[in-house]
């Protein structure tokens, strides 16, 4: 078949990344002369199903007790069974830890090909072609997937969202998944979060190794609060334990695309730049005039951040 399945995690819902995922699925389905089927796994709200209904030809709501909380083996089993029922030509997943963990394993189970971090997915001569950044964002590679189905996870917000159309059909299916006892989730830690998810943030204030420790992040947090921004950090700051790992932006962290990304005391290694490449405006403050970040930002200030952030906060407090 030439259909495309886009898997949506019920816990995430219809955020901007999911809208982009469905947009990529719609365009790919049209080029294959097939249909877009959105499969929603896990607990979700009926309003989410209703919204997805106007973006896909069919919405499959996969209902099963074992999908209430994420478990890699149970979710993989569900994906395999859904794909087995529909025999799709392509399978798209989002840019999250669940998708990155499951995509290559799903491709292996289905005898297909896998690729990740896609910024474009097209069809040329009957084969899926995936465009992605390589070498830390210094080059672009176009990969032809040799075997079908193609399983691809796409970069968050790199794809144009799908447009509303006449509502499609909603089908609820019970898979009757048998619990996998080989893997046990021993504990789950949920971090308290304020505001939007980092991938959805319009404004981001990010700190790096040059801050020297965890204390300066409190001042950066005050700056972020003053302008309504989300906090982020480089891998070095997260690895040092100064801030939560969920703040990490970069090749091995989150890919963000805010309207403004303010990088403070971040050198700008290629791995970090890869995570912020889709930002509309990048601004940087760094006391090293040779810092790589200055080659990628629109506005840069060579200065000790302490001489900038404090006065900036005072200025903002007067307005």
C-alpha positions in Angstrom: 0.0 0.0 0.0 1.0 3.6 -0.4 -0.5 4.9 2.8 1.5 6.9 5.5 1.1 6.4 9.2 2.0 9.2 11.6 2.2 8.1 15.2 1.1 10.6 17.9 1.7 10.1 21.6 -1.5 10.8 23.5 0.5 12.3 26.4 1.9 15.0 24.1 -1.2 15.9 22.2 -1.4 18.2 19.3 1.5 20.5 19.8 3.3 22.4 17.1 5.8 19.6 16.5 2.9 17.1 16.1 1.2 19.5 13.6 4.4 19.5 11.6 4.6 15.8 11.8 1.1 15.5 10.4 1.9 18.1 7.7 4.9 16.0 6.6 2.7 12.9 6.5 0.0 14.7 4.5 2.5 15.9 1.8 4.2 12.5 1.7 0.8 10.6 1.4 -0.2 12.9 -1.5 3.1 12.2 -3.4 2.5 8.5 -2.9 -1.2 8.8 -4.0 -2.1 7.3 -0.6 -3.9 8.3 2.6 -2.6 9.7 5.8 -3.5 7.7 8.9 -2.8 9.2 12.3 -2.5 6.6 15.1 -2.9 7.9 18.6 -1.3 5.8 21.3 -1.7 6.3 25.1 -4.2 8.3 27.1 -5.4 11.4 25.4 -8.2 14.0 25.4 -11.1 13.8 23.1 -10.5 17.3 21.9 -7.1 16.2 20.7 -8.7 13.4 18.6 -11.2 15.9 17.2 -8.4 18.3 16.2 -6.4 15.5 14.5 -9.5 14.4 12.7 -9.4 17.5 10.5 -5.8 16.8 9.6 -5.8 13.2 8.6 -7.9 10.9 6.5 -8.2 8.4 9.3 -7.5 8.7 13.1 -6.8 5.4 14.8 -7.3 5.6 18.5 -5.3 2.7 20.0 -6.9 1.7 23.3 -5.2 -0.6 25.8 -4.5 -0.5 29.5 -0.8 -1.1 29.0 -0.4 2.1 26.9 -1.4 4.3 29.8 2.3 4.9 30.8 5.2 4.6 28.4 6.9 1.2 28.4 9.3 0.6 25.5 8.4 -3.0 24.8 4.6 -2.5 25.1 4.7 0.5 22.9 6.9 -1.2 20.3 4.5 -4.2 20.3 1.6 -1.8 19.7 3.4 -0.1 16.8 4.2 -3.4 15.2 0.6 -4.6 15.4 -0.9 -1.3 14.0 1.6 -1.4 11.1 0.8 -5.0 10.5 -2.9 -4.2 10.1 -2.3 -1.4 7.6 0.9 -2.3 5.7 2.0 1.3 5.2 4.6 2.6 2.7 6.0 5.1 5.2 5.8 5.5 9.0 6.6 8.9 10.6 7.3 9.6 14.3 8.1 12.9 16.1 11.3 14.2 17.5 11.2 12.9 21.1 13.0 10.3 23.1 10.2 7.8 22.6 10.4 8.0 18.8 14.2 8.0 18.7 14.2 4.8 20.8 11.5 3.0 18.9 12.1 4.0 15.2 15.1 1.8 14.5 13.6 -1.1 16.4 10.3 -0.8 14.6 12.1 -0.7 11.2 13.9 -3.9 12.1 10.7 -5.7 13.2 9.0 -4.7 9.9 12.0 -5.5 7.7 12.2 -1.8 6.6 14.7 1.0 6.7 15.1 3.7 9.4 16.3 7.3 9.4 16.1 10.2 11.9 16.3 13.9 12.4 14.6 14.5 9.0 14.0 18.0 7.8 12.3 16.8 4.7 10.9 13.5 3.4 10.2 13.0 -0.3 9.7 10.3 -2.9 12.0 10.0 -5.9 11.9 7.0 -8.3 9.6 5.2 -5.9 12.0 5.4 -3.0 11.7 7.5 0.1 14.4 10.1 0.4 15.2 11.7 3.8 17.1 15.0 4.0 18.9 15.6 7.3 21.8 17.6 8.7 25.2 15.8 9.3 28.6 16.6 10.8 27.0 18.8 13.5 25.0 20.8 11.0 27.9 21.6 8.7 26.5 19.6 5.8 23.2 18.2 4.5 22.8 14.5 3.5 20.0 13.0 1.3 19.5 9.4 2.2 17.5 7.0 -0.1 15.8 4.3 2.0 16.4 0.9 0.3 13.7 -1.1 2.0 10.0 -0.5 2.7 8.4 0.5 4.9 10.5 3.6 5.7 10.5 4.5 9.4 11.5 8.2 9.9 11.5 10.4 12.9 11.3 14.1 11.9 12.9 17.1 13.5 10.5 19.2 15.6 9.0 22.2 13.9 11.1 21.7 10.8 8.0 20.7 8.8 5.1 23.0 7.8 1.9 22.1 9.7 -1.0 20.3 8.0 -4.0 22.4 6.9 -7.5 21.7 8.1 -9.8 19.8 5.8 -13.0 17.8 6.0 -13.0 15.6 9.1 -11.7 12.1 8.5 -12.9 8.9 10.1 -12.2 7.9 13.7 -11.6 4.3 14.4 -11.0 2.9 17.8 -9.1 -0.4 18.0 -8.3 -2.7 20.9 -5.0 -4.6 20.4 -5.1 -6.8 23.5 -1.3 -6.4 24.0 0.3 -9.0 26.2 2.6 -7.4 28.8 6.3 -7.8 28.1 8.0 -9.0 31.3 11.6 -8.8 30.0 11.8 -5.1 30.8 10.6 -3.5 33.9 10.2 0.2 34.6 11.5 0.5 38.2 10.8 4.2 38.8 9.7 7.3 37.0 10.6 10.8 37.9 8.5 13.7 36.7 10.1 17.1 36.8 8.0 20.1 37.6 7.7 22.3 34.6 6.6 25.8 34.2 5.3 27.2 30.9 5.5 25.6 27.6 7.7 22.7 26.5 11.1 23.8 25.4 10.5 22.7 21.8 7.4 25.0 21.8 9.0 28.1 23.4 8.9 31.4 21.5 11.7 32.9 23.6 14.6 31.0 25.1 17.4 32.2 27.5 20.2 29.6 27.5 23.4 29.3 29.6 26.6 27.5 29.1 29.9 26.3 30.7 31.2 29.9 30.8 28.8 30.7 33.6 31.1 28.7 35.9 28.5 27.1 38.1 24.8 26.7 39.0 24.4 30.1 40.9 24.5 32.3 37.7 21.5 30.4 36.3 19.3 32.0 39.0 20.1 35.4 37.4 19.4 34.0 34.0 16.1 32.6 35.3 15.2 36.1 36.5 16.0 37.4 33.0 13.9 34.7 31.4 11.0 35.5 33.7 11.2 39.2 32.9 10.8 38.6 29.2 8.5 35.5 29.3 11.1 33.1 28.1 12.0 29.5 28.8 15.3 28.4 30.2 17.7 26.1 28.4 21.4 25.1 28.6 24.3 23.6 26.8 25.3 20.0 27.3 28.4 21.0 29.4 26.2 22.8 31.9 23.7 19.9 32.1 26.5 17.3 32.4 28.0 19.3 35.2 24.7 18.9 37.1 24.2 22.7 37.3 20.7 22.4 35.7 18.2 19.6 34.8 19.0 17.4 31.8 15.7 18.4 30.4 17.1 21.8 29.6 19.8 20.5 27.3 19.7 21.8 23.7 21.8 20.4 20.9 22.5 17.4 18.8 22.1 15.0 21.8 19.4 17.2 23.4 16.4 19.1 22.2 16.0 20.8 18.8 14.4 24.2 19.3 13.1 26.8 16.9 12.2 29.9 18.9 11.7 33.4 17.6 14.6 34.5 19.9 17.4 32.3 21.3 19.7 34.2 23.7 22.9 32.3 24.2 24.9 33.4 27.3 28.4 32.1 27.9 27.9 29.4 25.3 30.9 28.8 23.0 28.8 27.5 20.2 30.2 24.0 19.3 28.7 22.5 16.2 26.6 20.0 18.2 24.9 22.9 20.0 24.4 24.9 16.8 22.6 21.8 15.3 20.0 22.1 18.0 19.3 25.8 17.5 19.7 26.1 13.7 16.0 26.6 13.1 15.9 29.6 15.5 14.6 32.8 13.8 17.0 35.1 15.7 20.1 34.0 17.7 21.8 36.5 20.0 25.0 35.8 22.0 26.9 37.2 24.9 30.4 35.8 25.3 33.7 37.3 26.5 35.7 35.3 23.9 35.7 37.2 20.6 36.7 34.0 18.8 33.8 31.9 20.1 32.1 30.0 17.3 28.7 31.2 18.4 29.5 34.6 16.8 29.6 33.0 13.4 25.9 31.9 13.7 24.2 34.7 15.6 22.6 37.8 14.2 23.5 40.0 17.2 26.7 39.3 19.3 28.2 41.1 22.3 31.8 40.4 23.3 31.6 41.0 27.1 31.4 39.3 30.5 27.8 38.3 30.9 27.8 39.7 34.5 28.3 43.2 33.1 25.3 42.8 30.8 22.6 40.7 32.5 22.4 42.8 35.7 21.9 46.1 34.0 19.5 44.5 31.5 17.4 43.2 34.4 17.4 46.7 35.9 16.3 48.2 32.6 13.5 45.7 32.2 12.3 46.2 35.8 11.7 49.9 35.0 9.3 49.1 32.1 
